[in-house]
Amino acid sequence: MTADSRAAAPRVSLLPVFLIVLVDVFGMALVIPLLAIYAETFQATPLQATLLLSVYAACQLVSGPVIGHMSDRVGRKPMLVMSQIGTFIGFLVMARAQALWMLYVARILDGSTAGNLSLAQAYISDHTEPADRAKSFGLIGIAFGVGFFIGPSLTGYLAARYGLTAPIYLAACMSATSVLCTATLLRGGTQSAHAFDDRGSALDWRTYATYFGRPGLRKLLLQFLVYITSFSLFIAGFALFAERRFTYEGRPFGPREIGYIFGYVGFLGIILQGGLIGRLVARFGEATLVAAGFVALAVGYFGLGAASSVVILLLTGTLAAFGNGVIRPALTSLITQEAGRREQGVVLGITQSLMSMASIVTPIAAGVLIQRQMLREWAWLAAGLAVIGVALSRGGFEGGVSS
């Protein structure tokens, strides 16, 4: 660990960050269960529907590092506000769409300003000690859990009662609320918390070579890439997969049923990250949790491919919820501990870019496979990626980074 990493972190309350991320995730969770199915109302094929995610990610690939790098210079708060305003406008355009191309415009607007999560992570890293980061990053996990517990369930209700655009309008309202929360509640983020480190732009491929050239960071970043690729493949295809694989009361799964599944997984995330993650890190260490999480994902996604009943679907969802719930905060903590404090924005911007790279490719793969009715192969591809994650993190069971 560098001297920068060991420097005392300026402490502020992280409650505003939790509220901001919660509102953001709540808006996102309202849209995810119905985006592909909403696109199908404009006669989109499965590939065209999943490409909406790829377009967003391609824009995010450029914007994520720029926003993260700029936040190191001008501060987290102003960049976070800008990012949230872009999300708000994107939701409005989506709700008012009259043709498929307008959905693509909405995703381009949102993706071009995307960076909410990485900026929130950078803010947390600025204001927590290394030993406390996994627990602090767990706040984001709790926000995801609460958002994905309430949001998709509410989407199912609103879509069934008022139409598919109702949840999108509500998401826009939640996004506007997040702007107000950031502007009025966030403290200590109007200026960069640390001296700006101008050793490279996160858009410069030499920067990637520099950070991947560090053995410790390289291993962690590769694990993150494998994890987010597997997760993105699942997110990109699940709604279309469930619509084609499962039925309820004699009809295919729709936004309501898909929303309830997301809600169930979100509820498990609340339980896991509402207190358990800190104890698990203290007992086993981050590296061990990452390895165990990959095993859970591999088993869960493999079982999903073979699932033919809602009961099996819930069991595999439980395993996936555990895997995702422990990998993200533990792995993010390890990455920030390995980087210098003045590098937090750039490094987390790089993770955002890796997320974007995965999210460009995986929706295409998901769309092609599902369009060809290769539902089992879609799930098993996600499982295979998780197996690679197990191999990359195999040392974790022999002794992790203990808090």
VODRENRO-230340 format. One line per field, with one value per residue (C-alpha): residue number from 1; residue in one letter; x, z, y. Coordinates in pm, 1 decimal. Each point is the difference from the previous one (the first is absolute). Layout:
i: NUM / ...
aa: a / ...
c1: X / ...
c3: Z / ...
c2: Y / ...
This chain:
i: 1 / 2 / 3 / 4 / 5 / 6 / 7 / 8 / 9 / 10 / 11 / 12 / 13 / 14 / 15 / 16 / 17 / 18 / 19 / 20 / 21 / 22 / 23 / 24 / 25 / 26 / 27 / 28 / 29 / 30 / 31 / 32 / 33 / 34 / 35 / 36 / 37 / 38 / 39 / 40 / 41 / 42 / 43 / 44 / 45 / 46 / 47 / 48 / 49 / 50 / 51 / 52 / 53 / 54 / 55 / 56 / 57 / 58 / 59 / 60 / 61 / 62 / 63 / 64 / 65 / 66 / 67 / 68 / 69 / 70 / 71 / 72 / 73 / 74 / 75 / 76 / 77 / 78 / 79 / 80 / 81 / 82 / 83 / 84 / 85 / 86 / 87 / 88 / 89 / 90 / 91 / 92 / 93 / 94 / 95 / 96 / 97 / 98 / 99 / 100 / 101 / 102 / 103 / 104 / 105 / 106 / 107 / 108 / 109 / 110 / 111 / 112 / 113 / 114 / 115 / 116 / 117 / 118 / 119 / 120 / 121 / 122 / 123 / 124 / 125 / 126 / 127 / 128 / 129 / 130 / 131 / 132 / 133 / 134 / 135 / 136 / 137 / 138 / 139 / 140 / 141 / 142 / 143 / 144 / 145 / 146 / 147 / 148 / 149 / 150 / 151 / 152 / 153 / 154 / 155 / 156 / 157 / 158 / 159 / 160 / 161 / 162 / 163 / 164 / 165 / 166 / 167 / 168 / 169 / 170 / 171 / 172 / 173 / 174 / 175 / 176 / 177 / 178 / 179 / 180 / 181 / 182 / 183 / 184 / 185 / 186 / 187 / 188 / 189 / 190 / 191 / 192 / 193 / 194 / 195 / 196 / 197 / 198 / 199 / 200 / 201 / 202 / 203 / 204 / 205 / 206 / 207 / 208 / 209 / 210 / 211 / 212 / 213 / 214 / 215 / 216 / 217 / 218 / 219 / 220 / 221 / 222 / 223 / 224 / 225 / 226 / 227 / 228 / 229 / 230 / 231 / 232 / 233 / 234 / 235 / 236 / 237 / 238 / 239 / 240 / 241 / 242 / 243 / 244 / 245 / 246 / 247 / 248 / 249 / 250 / 251 / 252 / 253 / 254 / 255 / 256 / 257 / 258 / 259 / 260 / 261 / 262 / 263 / 264 / 265 / 266 / 267 / 268 / 269 / 270 / 271 / 272 / 273 / 274 / 275 / 276 / 277 / 278 / 279 / 280 / 281 / 282 / 283 / 284 / 285 / 286 / 287 / 288 / 289 / 290 / 291 / 292 / 293 / 294 / 295 / 296 / 297 / 298 / 299 / 300 / 301 / 302 / 303 / 304 / 305 / 306 / 307 / 308 / 309 / 310 / 311 / 312 / 313 / 314 / 315 / 316 / 317 / 318 / 319 / 320 / 321 / 322 / 323 / 324 / 325 / 326 / 327 / 328 / 329 / 330 / 331 / 332 / 333 / 334 / 335 / 336 / 337 / 338 / 339 / 340 / 341 / 342 / 343 / 344 / 345 / 346 / 347 / 348 / 349 / 350 / 351 / 352 / 353 / 354 / 355 / 356 / 357 / 358 / 359 / 360 / 361 / 362 / 363 / 364 / 365 / 366 / 367 / 368 / 369 / 370 / 371 / 372 / 373 / 374 / 375 / 376 / 377 / 378 / 379 / 380 / 381 / 382 / 383 / 384 / 385 / 386 / 387 / 388 / 389 / 390 / 391 / 392 / 393 / 394 / 395 / 396 / 397 / 398 / 399 / 400 / 401 / 402 / 403
aa: m / t / a / d / s / r / a / a / a / p / r / v / s / l / l / p / v / f / l / i / v / l / v / d / v / f / g / m / a / l / v / i / p / l / l / a / i / y / a / e / t / f / q / a / t / p / l / q / a / t / l / l / l / s / v / y / a / a / c / q / l / v / s / g / p / v / i / g / h / m / s / d / r / v / g / r / k / p / m / l / v / m / s / q / i / g / t / f / i / g / f / l / v / m / a / r / a / q / a / l / w / m / l / y / v / a / r / i / l / d / g / s / t / a / g / n / l / s / l / a / q / a / y / i / s / d / h / t / e / p / a / d / r / a / k / s / f / g / l / i / g / i / a / f / g / v / g / f / f / i / g / p / s / l / t / g / y / l / a / a / r / y / g / l / t / a / p / i / y / l / a / a / c / m / s / a / t / s / v / l / c / t / a / t / l / l / r / g / g / t / q / s / a / h / a / f / d / d / r / g / s / a / l / d / w / r / t / y / a / t / y / f / g / r / p / g / l / r / k / l / l / l / q / f / l / v / y / i / t / s / f / s / l / f / i / a / g / f / a / l / f / a / e / r / r / f / t / y / e / g / r / p / f / g / p / r / e / i / g / y / i / f / g / y / v / g / f / l / g / i / i / l / q / g / g / l / i / g / r / l / v / a / r / f / g / e / a / t / l / v / a / a / g / f / v / a / l / a / v / g / y / f / g / l / g / a / a / s / s / v / v / i / l / l / l / t / g / t / l / a / a / f / g / n / g / v / i / r / p / a / l / t / s / l / i / t / q / e / a / g / r / r / e / q / g / v / v / l / g / i / t / q / s / l / m / s / m / a / s / i / v / t / p / i / a / a / g / v / l / i / q / r / q / m / l / r / e / w / a / w / l / a / a / g / l / a / v / i / g / v / a / l / s / r / g / g / f / e / g / g / v / s / s
c1: 0.0 / 130.4 / 59.9 / -294.5 / -227.2 / 106.1 / -62.6 / -284.1 / -328.9 / -207.2 / -311.5 / -350.8 / -335.7 / -61.3 / -377.2 / -50.5 / 195.1 / -220.6 / -314.6 / 132.0 / 95.7 / -327.4 / -205.5 / 214.1 / -24.0 / -371.3 / -47.5 / 219.2 / -176.5 / -333.4 / 117.4 / 219.3 / -279.1 / -197.2 / 259.0 / 28.2 / -372.3 / -72.4 / 224.2 / -199.4 / -309.0 / 187.1 / 46.8 / 359.1 / 162.1 / 182.2 / 329.9 / -134.6 / -139.3 / 326.5 / 198.4 / -159.0 / 234.6 / 298.8 / -59.8 / -22.9 / 319.0 / 190.8 / -76.7 / 86.4 / 335.0 / 101.2 / -177.1 / 87.5 / 376.9 / -44.6 / -249.3 / 208.5 / 317.3 / -171.2 / -138.5 / 357.9 / 59.4 / -323.7 / -158.0 / -252.6 / -313.7 / -22.9 / 74.2 / -256.1 / -266.6 / 83.5 / -19.9 / -337.8 / -146.7 / 94.1 / -177.8 / -311.2 / -15.1 / 58.1 / -296.6 / -226.5 / 92.3 / -56.5 / -345.0 / -101.0 / 138.8 / -215.1 / 238.8 / 287.3 / 265.0 / -115.4 / 82.2 / 351.3 / 22.4 / -108.3 / 268.5 / 265.4 / -91.2 / 11.4 / 320.1 / 183.6 / -30.4 / 14.7 / 224.1 / -224.0 / 116.8 / 372.8 / -17.8 / -185.3 / 264.8 / 276.8 / -169.9 / -19.4 / 364.4 / 94.8 / -162.6 / 67.9 / 304.6 / 113.9 / -101.7 / -356.7 / -55.6 / -162.5 / -258.2 / -42.0 / -35.0 / -263.2 / -216.0 / -18.8 / -94.9 / -277.7 / -122.0 / -1.8 / -183.5 / -267.1 / -33.2 / -28.8 / -240.2 / -248.0 / 62.3 / -67.2 / -296.5 / -147.0 / 74.7 / -208.2 / -293.3 / 20.5 / 51.1 / -297.2 / -227.8 / 111.5 / 215.0 / 369.7 / 82.6 / -121.1 / 310.0 / 225.1 / -162.3 / 41.6 / 366.5 / 41.2 / -151.9 / 238.1 / 293.1 / -102.2 / -23.2 / 354.9 / 123.3 / -163.6 / 145.9 / 349.6 / -28.1 / -137.5 / 128.0 / 346.3 / 286.8 / 372.7 / -24.9 / -3.1 / 377.7 / 236.3 / 68.8 / 363.2 / 260.4 / -65.9 / 227.9 / 71.5 / 191.9 / -235.9 / -346.7 / -234.0 / -81.6 / 365.2 / 70.3 / 343.4 / -179.3 / -157.8 / 341.7 / 141.3 / -262.4 / -20.4 / 378.2 / -17.5 / -24.6 / -233.7 / -238.3 / 13.5 / -131.8 / -278.0 / -101.2 / -13.7 / -223.6 / -222.8 / -15.2 / -102.9 / -256.5 / -161.1 / -5.8 / -185.6 / -236.8 / -64.5 / -80.5 / -257.2 / -157.2 / -10.2 / -188.5 / -199.4 / -327.0 / -10.7 / 114.2 / -269.5 / -266.6 / 79.5 / 77.8 / -253.8 / -376.0 / -230.7 / -372.7 / 30.7 / 169.1 / 364.1 / 189.6 / -45.3 / 128.0 / -199.3 / 150.1 / 347.8 / -24.9 / -89.6 / 304.1 / 225.9 / -175.5 / 72.1 / 367.9 / 8.2 / -150.6 / 277.3 / 251.1 / -142.0 / 43.9 / 352.8 / 132.9 / -205.8 / 247.5 / 131.7 / 264.4 / 201.5 / -2.8 / 88.0 / 296.3 / 121.9 / -29.6 / 123.6 / 159.1 / -90.2 / 196.4 / -175.5 / -340.3 / 77.8 / 98.4 / -311.8 / -214.3 / 129.9 / -79.0 / -355.8 / -44.2 / 131.7 / -239.9 / -291.7 / 30.3 / 53.0 / -316.2 / -188.2 / 73.1 / -157.4 / -288.5 / -352.7 / -199.9 / -37.1 / 130.2 / 330.3 / 11.2 / -22.8 / 269.6 / 241.0 / -90.1 / 96.3 / 344.7 / 48.1 / -109.0 / 265.1 / 270.4 / -78.7 / -52.5 / 347.7 / 210.4 / -74.2 / 75.2 / 289.7 / 169.0 / -51.1 / 153.6 / 306.1 / 44.3 / -13.6 / 240.8 / 248.8 / -12.8 / 130.5 / -250.1 / 60.2 / -73.6 / -342.7 / -200.9 / 209.7 / 8.4 / -372.2 / -52.0 / 195.8 / -228.4 / -292.5 / 161.5 / 49.4 / -366.4 / -83.2 / 219.5 / -176.3 / -339.1 / 70.4 / 75.5 / -227.7 / -336.8 / 96.0 / 84.2 / -319.0 / -214.7 / 147.6 / -33.5 / -355.3 / -109.9 / 120.4 / -187.0 / 328.9 / -130.2 / 199.6 / 321.3 / -52.6 / -11.5 / 286.7 / 221.7 / -48.6 / 83.9 / 317.8 / 117.8 / -58.4 / 215.2 / 281.8 / -51.6 / 41.2 / 332.7 / 123.8 / -89.9 / 110.6 / 246.4 / -282.7 / -96.9 / 359.2 / -0.1 / -161.9 / 63.1 / -140.8 / -146.0
c3: 0.0 / -87.4 / 242.2 / -158.6 / 87.2 / 360.3 / 36.1 / 230.2 / -184.5 / 68.7 / 170.0 / -91.7 / 34.7 / -277.7 / 51.6 / -278.5 / -240.8 / 94.9 / -63.0 / -331.9 / -126.0 / 129.9 / -197.7 / -310.9 / 26.6 / 69.4 / -328.1 / -187.1 / 158.2 / -120.0 / -362.6 / -20.7 / 30.7 / -287.6 / -234.5 / -238.2 / 12.8 / -50.5 / -308.6 / -131.0 / -10.1 / -272.7 / -192.2 / 117.6 / -40.7 / 302.8 / -144.0 / -61.6 / 353.9 / 163.7 / -219.6 / 202.1 / 278.6 / -233.5 / -127.5 / 356.3 / 95.3 / -303.9 / 99.1 / 360.9 / -110.2 / -108.8 / 267.9 / 305.6 / 7.5 / -99.1 / 277.9 / 253.1 / -102.7 / 7.8 / 343.8 / 123.7 / -118.9 / 71.9 / 267.3 / 18.4 / 64.6 / -316.2 / -226.2 / 181.8 / -52.2 / -371.5 / -31.7 / 171.8 / -220.2 / -306.9 / 144.5 / 66.2 / -358.6 / -135.6 / 194.2 / -126.8 / -362.1 / 54.9 / 147.7 / -290.5 / -270.1 / -305.7 / -187.2 / 70.7 / -105.6 / 280.2 / 253.6 / -140.0 / 32.6 / 362.9 / 74.5 / -174.9 / 211.5 / 319.4 / -88.1 / -106.0 / 352.0 / 188.9 / 303.6 / 304.7 / 154.5 / -56.6 / 138.6 / 307.9 / 47.9 / -37.1 / 259.8 / 243.2 / -64.3 / 68.5 / 341.2 / 141.6 / 127.3 / -206.6 / 270.9 / -0.5 / -373.2 / -64.3 / 266.2 / -135.2 / -357.6 / 142.0 / 28.7 / -378.5 / 16.9 / 245.7 / -230.1 / -290.0 / 216.4 / 114.2 / -348.2 / -168.5 / 268.8 / -29.2 / -352.2 / -216.2 / 212.8 / -42.9 / -373.4 / -28.6 / 174.9 / -193.1 / -338.5 / 51.3 / 123.2 / -188.2 / -291.3 / -71.7 / 3.0 / 357.5 / 165.7 / -234.7 / 98.7 / 364.0 / -68.5 / -142.4 / 317.2 / 212.7 / -209.6 / 49.6 / 372.7 / 0.0 / -149.3 / 286.6 / 256.7 / -138.6 / -14.9 / 353.5 / 204.5 / -125.9 / 194.9 / -64.6 / -370.0 / -160.1 / -28.9 / -57.6 / 331.1 / -96.1 / -218.7 / -365.1 / -139.9 / -366.8 / -81.1 / -277.2 / -137.1 / 49.4 / -370.6 / -93.9 / -71.8 / 151.3 / 328.7 / -28.7 / -76.4 / 307.0 / 240.5 / -150.7 / 17.4 / 378.8 / 94.1 / 293.3 / -187.1 / -316.0 / 179.2 / 169.0 / -315.5 / -196.7 / 268.6 / -22.3 / -379.8 / 15.7 / 271.6 / -175.3 / -333.2 / 156.4 / 187.4 / -307.7 / -209.7 / 260.2 / 24.4 / -378.0 / -67.3 / 308.9 / -88.3 / -348.5 / 137.0 / 268.8 / -248.0 / -216.3 / 265.0 / 282.0 / 26.6 / 276.3 / -2.3 / -355.0 / -149.6 / -57.0 / 256.7 / -46.5 / 178.1 / 311.6 / 47.6 / -107.0 / 237.0 / 289.3 / -72.4 / 6.0 / 318.7 / 165.7 / -91.9 / 128.1 / 330.8 / 42.4 / -74.8 / 282.6 / 245.2 / -117.6 / -13.9 / 277.0 / 257.7 / -107.6 / -241.5 / 274.9 / 214.7 / -295.3 / -92.5 / 359.6 / 18.1 / -343.5 / -172.3 / -331.5 / -220.7 / 143.1 / -47.0 / -362.3 / -66.4 / 175.1 / -191.9 / -333.6 / 100.9 / 91.5 / -333.5 / -198.1 / 169.6 / -12.6 / -368.6 / -97.4 / 190.2 / -166.2 / -342.5 / 103.2 / 199.3 / -115.2 / 306.0 / 207.1 / 307.5 / -169.3 / -133.3 / 355.5 / 122.8 / -272.4 / 65.6 / 363.9 / -95.2 / -250.0 / 259.4 / 241.8 / -266.3 / -121.6 / 354.0 / 120.9 / -314.7 / -83.5 / 337.9 / 88.5 / -339.0 / -18.4 / 345.8 / -105.7 / -313.3 / 191.0 / 263.6 / -269.6 / -163.3 / 142.1 / 153.9 / -269.5 / -262.4 / 127.8 / -262.7 / -289.8 / 123.1 / 67.5 / -337.4 / -153.3 / 171.4 / -144.6 / -343.0 / 46.4 / 91.0 / -318.9 / -213.7 / 137.8 / -43.3 / -365.3 / -88.3 / 229.4 / -116.4 / -356.8 / 109.9 / 206.2 / -283.5 / -258.0 / 224.0 / 111.2 / -352.5 / -105.2 / 293.8 / 162.7 / 347.2 / 186.8 / -176.3 / 103.6 / 368.8 / -26.4 / -166.6 / 309.7 / 215.4 / -200.4 / 57.1 / 372.2 / -12.7 / -145.2 / 296.0 / 234.1 / -166.0 / 21.7 / 368.2 / 97.6 / 256.9 / 192.8 / 180.8 / 118.8 / 173.0 / -85.7 / 91.8 / 345.5 / 147.6
c2: 0.0 / 345.9 / 282.9 / 180.6 / -290.6 / 7.9 / 372.7 / 89.4 / 35.6 / 311.6 / -130.7 / 110.7 / -168.9 / -252.2 / 9.0 / 259.1 / -224.1 / -291.7 / 205.4 / 130.0 / -346.0 / -142.8 / 250.7 / -56.3 / -378.2 / 20.6 / 186.5 / -246.5 / -297.2 / 131.8 / -18.8 / -312.6 / -262.2 / 149.9 / 155.8 / -297.3 / -70.0 / 371.8 / -9.6 / -296.8 / 224.9 / 192.1 / -328.6 / -43.4 / -340.3 / -147.0 / 122.5 / 350.5 / 4.9 / -103.8 / 239.9 / 280.4 / -107.5 / -14.4 / 353.3 / 130.0 / -181.7 / 125.1 / 357.7 / -77.7 / -142.8 / 349.1 / 201.3 / -212.0 / 63.2 / 365.8 / 64.0 / -192.1 / 182.9 / 339.8 / -76.3 / -39.4 / 356.4 / 189.5 / -219.7 / -282.8 / 207.0 / 215.8 / -296.0 / -212.2 / 266.8 / 19.0 / -378.3 / -13.9 / 272.1 / -204.3 / -302.4 / 209.0 / 125.6 / -350.3 / -138.5 / 277.4 / -68.8 / -372.3 / 54.8 / 227.9 / -230.6 / -54.6 / -228.9 / -237.3 / 252.3 / 233.0 / -270.5 / -5.4 / 379.8 / -28.4 / -258.2 / 211.7 / 303.8 / -203.1 / -184.5 / 315.5 / 138.6 / -329.4 / -17.5 / 15.7 / -324.6 / 47.6 / 354.8 / -122.3 / -270.6 / 258.4 / 221.0 / -291.8 / -84.7 / 363.7 / -6.5 / -347.3 / -183.3 / -301.5 / -248.2 / 136.4 / 21.0 / -337.4 / 78.8 / 354.0 / -122.6 / -232.0 / 313.9 / -0.7 / -366.8 / 81.6 / 276.7 / -247.0 / -251.6 / 245.5 / 147.5 / -339.2 / -120.7 / 287.2 / 131.0 / -307.8 / -103.9 / 347.4 / -20.2 / -314.6 / 166.2 / 327.7 / -166.7 / -230.6 / 280.2 / 311.1 / -118.0 / -43.7 / 371.7 / 58.1 / -154.0 / 199.8 / 329.4 / -96.9 / -79.9 / 350.7 / 145.8 / -206.2 / 118.2 / 363.8 / -69.4 / -136.6 / 328.5 / 189.5 / -242.7 / 44.8 / 378.3 / 38.9 / -296.1 / -91.9 / 154.2 / 12.5 / -74.0 / 345.9 / -4.4 / -287.8 / -167.5 / -55.6 / 158.7 / -70.6 / -264.8 / 78.1 / -315.4 / -98.2 / 25.5 / -291.9 / 26.0 / -44.4 / -367.8 / 53.8 / 55.4 / -345.0 / -145.8 / 173.6 / -128.2 / -348.2 / -4.3 / -12.6 / -369.8 / 52.3 / 229.2 / -211.6 / -306.1 / 195.8 / 185.9 / -326.3 / -149.6 / 306.9 / -29.0 / -365.6 / 70.9 / 293.3 / -185.6 / -290.8 / 232.1 / 217.1 / -305.4 / -101.2 / 347.2 / 43.7 / -321.0 / -91.2 / 175.7 / -152.3 / -337.7 / -5.2 / 113.5 / -302.0 / -262.0 / 48.9 / 37.8 / 113.2 / -80.1 / -121.6 / 304.6 / 92.4 / 201.2 / 374.6 / 313.3 / -90.0 / -346.5 / 109.8 / 293.6 / -230.7 / -217.9 / 304.6 / 107.5 / -333.4 / 21.6 / 357.7 / -107.5 / -256.5 / 274.4 / 209.5 / -285.9 / -74.8 / 353.8 / 149.9 / -127.4 / -338.6 / 127.1 / 171.2 / -313.8 / -222.3 / 219.7 / 0.7 / -378.3 / -109.9 / 300.2 / 160.8 / -241.3 / -306.0 / 160.8 / 80.3 / -361.6 / -133.2 / 246.1 / -125.7 / -358.8 / 101.6 / 178.3 / -296.0 / -242.1 / 244.2 / 87.3 / -363.0 / -94.2 / 285.4 / -146.7 / -328.5 / 150.3 / -78.4 / 103.2 / 314.0 / -183.6 / -81.5 / 354.7 / 135.7 / -238.0 / 103.9 / 363.4 / -48.5 / -124.5 / 283.2 / 254.3 / -125.7 / 4.7 / 349.8 / 123.9 / -91.0 / 40.5 / 363.1 / 165.9 / -231.2 / 28.2 / 377.4 / 30.2 / -200.0 / 212.7 / 329.0 / -130.9 / -95.2 / 346.2 / 326.5 / 239.8 / 262.8 / -265.6 / -101.0 / 189.2 / -130.2 / -361.2 / -9.1 / 166.3 / -287.0 / -250.8 / 194.9 / -32.8 / -374.2 / -18.4 / 187.7 / -226.2 / -304.9 / 164.1 / 75.0 / -361.1 / -199.7 / 142.7 / -91.8 / -353.7 / -24.8 / 133.6 / -236.9 / -305.1 / 76.1 / 92.4 / -345.9 / -155.8 / -105.8 / 79.0 / -262.4 / 99.2 / 363.9 / -93.2 / -245.4 / 259.4 / 217.8 / -302.8 / -66.2 / 357.2 / -45.4 / -314.5 / 210.7 / 231.3 / -296.1 / -81.6 / 359.8 / 23.3 / -350.9 / 136.1 / 158.4 / -319.4 / -38.5 / 335.4 / 330.4 / 358.4 / 13.7 / 310.5
